[in-house]
Amino acid sequence: MNKKLKLLTALVLIVQLIVPAGFLYSHYTAIDYALKYSPEYKFKLLDIDFYGYDFMKDVSDITDEPISIEVGGARNYYNEKIAVTVGEDGFADLTGLGSQLQTRCWFDYSYYRKNSTFNRNEYSFEDGVDIKALVTEINKTHGWASNFHENGCYAYVTAKVYKGVFIPTAIYVRGEKVITLNKDTLN
């Protein structure tokens, strides 16, 4: 009996190692596939938040602050899987996926939230962008969802989506790329 117990214990330990390794492999395979093959979807932004921004700071101080984004409609699917399709206007339409995973183009809300805040080493402003003017315009004129998309699409983020992952790649304001995002996608 002692030998059988040792064998059973060893078998249980092996299974406990294999199952998490399989989940990790699946997750990182989805990230790799998304980065290489997934098309970039355009998501309208409700807000771009420059943390710690003070209108009196120098431009060099502004670029040291983290930023975060809020994708329009994502909050409606808090803690759900969110399916992505391209709408008639060319922007992503979000719908709750529920338990039926009939599409590969979906992401988890929690994964999206983890990948919606960017530290300074995870983004860069494009050449020629007047950073202070951009930040001032976003913070003063457009504020939290007040009139971000009043006359068409003011700001959007491009992101790659595939089987649960949401990988933002760039932020556009008035159709012009202003920020490149390079978040560590191994979350």
QUIMO-V284267 format. One record per helix or strand. SS is the DSSP state (helix for helix, strand for strand). FROM is the first residue (numbers start at 0). TO is the last residue. If there is no record, write none. Layout:
SS;FROM;TO + SS;FROM;TO
This chain:
helix;1;36 + strand;39;49 + helix;58;61 + strand;66;70 + helix;73;76 + strand;80;85 + strand;91;95 + strand;105;107 + helix;108;113 + strand;116;117 + helix;119;121 + strand;122;124 + helix;130;141 + strand;154;161 + strand;163;172 + strand;175;180
